[in-house]
Amino acid sequence: MIEDAKVGPMKRVYFNEYNVRMGKMCYLPLVSGLLQCYAQTSDVVRANYQFMRPIFSIDSFDNVMAQYTEEPDVAAFSVAMWNEQLNLKVAAEVRRRWPNCLIVFGGANVPHHPTAYMERHPFIDVAVRAEGEETFLDILLYHLEGREFDDIPNVSYRRKSDGAIIEVAKERPFQRDLDSYPSPYLEGVFDNLLSLRSDTLDFQAIIETNRGCPFQCTFCYWGRGGLSRKYRYHDMDRVFAELDWAGRNKILYVFNADSNFGMHKRDPDIADFIVSVKEKYGYPDKFRTCFGKNTDETIFNIGLLFHSKGLEKGITLARQTNDKTTLKNIKRGNIKMSTYTNLQTRFNDANVPIYSELILGLPGETVTTWKNGIDELLESGLKNQLFIYLCQVFNNTELGDPAYCEKFGIKTKQIELNEIHGSIRDKSWVTEFEHVITETYSMTQAEWRRMVRLSWITMVLHSMKLGFYVMIWLRDRFGTKASDLIQYISDRDMPDRGETMLGRELDSYDALIDNMLNDGAGRGLALREYGDIYWDVEESTFLNAAEDLGRFYAEFEELVADFLASRGVIFDRADLEEVMHYQRARIPSRYLPDETAFNFRHNLPEYFERRFSTQPVPLVAIPQSMTTSPIDFAGDKKRFARETILWGRKSGTMLVRTAFQSVPEIAASQALEIQKVIG
């Protein structure tokens, strides 16, 4: 053991934590800060190691290597899906240039049993599983003494004597005192990074008030990966101090890394303090968190508070699937649909935007259960957003376990990673990858392909709002399920498909799916005229439709009319035209429309406005007028996309604002006729 604190020349430590760029915004490297702070609690480390400025952003390989300004003694890499290949390339070059540098890999994407991984990448000296603070400190101390790492829990290492890869079976004892790990924010570790702020660089921050997750969802790293199912909590004074630090340092966006915010008794107090910080400093502008899925009243109150202060874009009420078999397969439980619907309706009454999520490709999901799940959510009162994700498979999750995949017939495809709303990857950047499920025992690849197309059309019509009101009207007036119209559009083999706007979008969907399956192409779309970021497929369709809303809705009206006729539904074409007129009036465009005052034969404005509240009104033949207040984007494509999609999609502000003249109280004698209209 080391007897004196100082044993030789200072050894340089470089942290590599390449975070995604979103324009000029980038996260501060929290993992690097935590490792450095805990390591510096050791007198020996402070006396013998110099921590260089962390390399915190995805960049070209050459630009990353240029930040190695002096010879490294230790290079530590935080490996995630979005930076793994860059980590590997940089680490290989570090080994080539500085053969004696100790290379340490950790993070969610490093396999917990990494022998094969380390054999493929012979430059990795040590791989760390699970939490890293105490383990990294041990690695630095052992390295200083020239010792093997055979007695350090939670590591695999390459033995110096013969190069053999040793997986240490020993597990680190559970550390309940989370505050034994000092805060990099409060210790000033990031002060030198904040000095780099400029017109082209600014920082976001991640905080955690606790660690742990009691759930074991098979697709999630939280439940099975590096975190315990038992909760541990930071002291409230530390939580408050970190939040105050964020406000004082003008951090615009704070992400809370808690697994289930709102599940704990102290969370409302944290929410109150966040509000007080924003009121004091004007920052953070937004606070994003993952809400707990089995709580209702607490989440409602926190969501209401955050929305009233402009802190949260929208409240997440995630489902992932509504199918019981699938839920069993992925070891997940959802709140009852009745509870979910009640909570959603209360948020609607308070005008708080909420959004839900579904994941396509989970084992057990079939074509029928998938469409039913979409219908259940849309009929539950989901007024704002439904996000549908292709199921990704992550390392160290049960979903990524070969035995699990074999059991459920899971097949995946590796595709390029294009981070949605992240900066478009420069040609000089290293290509990264993601793995998506394309087939399971319950859904063939052909069925998956069909449901991908259906899911994108679902988000075009519902989430991007291009058919939102039309689908409500069809459901209420004719009992038509949303998925009926969606499937009719997504499956329809139109003779003139390539000549219509939606038809061309469907062609582009098929081409994109082909490119993903055959060539491993990424799913994010680069539309540089709308900004230097990747867009989702449905967002691209919205932007294309907004270029000529008149044509889009003329074609959409014919499509809906054909749909009703194909089902033998007798309808008044004038009613459809009126609903379509209202629908178009609510969609923003890059230029101010010619028309901002509207007269309707029915009470459409009030009917749609209150449709998802606790006090809906029936649709009746009583005239009503409406005025709109569209934003003048003066043709600016980037501003239009930024404010309608990036700012407006989750915050519920995509739609054009309206005002309408109140409908007179309906006489009781009209009740029977009204019932016929809505029945």
C-alpha positions, 0 to 999 in steps of 0.5 A: 500500500502507498505510505506517502501521498505523493509517489511520483510525477502527476499523472494526467486523467482524461475523461471522454463523455461525448454528449449529443449536440443540439444546435449550440446546446450540449449537456455538461458531462455529469458522469465525468464530474461525479467520477472526478469529485469522488476520486478527489476525496482521496488525498493520494489521488489529489497528490498524484493525479491531474484531471484535464478538462473533460472532452464533453461533446460529439465531434470529428475524430480529429477535433477530439484527438486535438483535445489531448493536449498532453500525454495521458496516463489514464483515459476514461470513456463513458460509453452510450449508444450515441457515442460508442463507435467514436469512443472505440476509435479514439481509444484505439488511437490513444493506445497507438500514440501512448501505449502505456496509457490505462484505458478504462471503459464504463457506461450503459453500452459496455457489456456487463460480461465484456470478455468478447467485447474486450477481445474484439477491442484489445486496447481496453484495459478495464471495463466497469459495470454498474455505478462507477464512483468507488470503482474508478477511485480504486482503479486509480489507486491500484494503477498508481501502485502498479497492481493488478485489478483482481480485487476490485469489485464490478470490473473486468480487466486485462491481466498484465502478465499474459493479457488474459481477460479476467471478469471479477465476480466480486460485487461491490457492497450496496452504498446507501449514502448517496451523498458520499458522492460529492456534487460536481456542480457544487464542487466547481468542477464545471466552472471551467466549462461554463467559461467556454460559453459563446454564440455557438455553445451553451450548456444544459444540466442533468441532476438526480435527486435519487437513484434506483427503480423498483420496476423491471421493464425488460427494455429498460436499463434502469430495472436490470442494468447499473442501478439498484431496485432499491431507492437511495436519496440525495439529501434535500439540502444538496438537491436544493443547492444543485437546483439553485446552482442551475438557476444562478448559472443561467442553465436554460434546460435541466433534465432530471434523471430520476426514474419515477419523479412524483412517486416520493413524498418529498417530490412536491417539495422539490417541485416547489423549490424548482419554481422558486429558483425560476422565479428568483433567477429566471432560470431554468426555463424548462425542467424535464423529468420522467414521471412515475407511472403508478401515481396520479394525484401527486403527478397531477399537482406537480404537472399543474404547477410546472405548467403554470410556471412554464417549466414543463413542455408537457406531462408524460403519461407513458403506456408503451403498450396496452396489451396484457400479454405484452405487458407480462412479457416485458414485466411491466404494469400500467395504471388502469385505463380508467385511472389513466383516462380520468387523469388525462381529462383533468389535465385537459380541463386545466389546459395542461398538455400531456403526451403518451408513448407506445413502443412498436416491436415489443414481444407479444404485440400483434397487428390487432393488439397494436391497432387496438392499443392506438384506438384505446389511447386516442379514445381515452381523451389524448388531446395532445401527443402520441409518440410511437417509437420503434423498439430499440434494444440496449445492452445489459437489458433483458430485451437484449439477452440472447436467451430472451430474444430466442424465447420470443423470436426477436430479430433486430436490424442495426441501422445508423443512429440519427438522433431526432432533433440532434445536430445533423452528423457531419461527414467527418463524424464517426457513424453510430448505430442503434438496433431496432426490433423488426420481428417477434414471435407475434409479429412478422417482419411484413406485419411490422413493416405495415404497422410502421407505416400505420404508426407514422400515419397515426402521428401525422393525423393525430400528433401533428394534428393534420387530421385530428378534428376530422377523426374526432368527428368521424368517431363521434358521428359515425362510430368510426375508430381512428385506426379504421381511417388510418389503416385505410390510408396507410394500406390503400393502393391508390392508382394516383398515389404518386400524384397526391401529397399523402401518396408521395409521403407513403412512397417515401415511407416505403423507401425509408423502410426499405433503406433501413432493412436493406442498407441499415439507413437511419430513420432521422431525416435531414431537412436543412431548409428547416434547420440543421437537425434531424426530424422525425418522419411524421414531422417531415410530412407535416412540413411538406403538407404545410407548404400547400395546405389548400391542396392537402385538404382538398385531397384529404377530403376526397380520401375521407369521402372515399373511406366513408363510401367504402364502408357504406356510410351515408353522409352529408358532403356539406358537413364533411366540407365544414369539418375539413374547413375547421380542420384546415383553419387550425393548422399553422402555415409559414404565411398568414392565411387569407381567411381568419374569420369563419362562420359555421352552420354547426357549433364546431368551435365549441364542440371541438374545444370542449370535446376532451373536457369533463363538460363536453357539448354535443355537436348540433346545428346551431350557427357559430362564428370563429376567429383565428390568431395565426402567427406570422412567420413571414415565410421563414422555414426555420422559424416555422419548424422551430416554433410549431414543432420543436417548441409547440409539439409537446407544449400543445401550442402547435395549433392556431389559436382561436376565439368563438362566439358562445352557443346559446343554451340548448332548450330541453325540447331539443334533447332528443334531436341532439341525441340522434345527432351524436348517437 
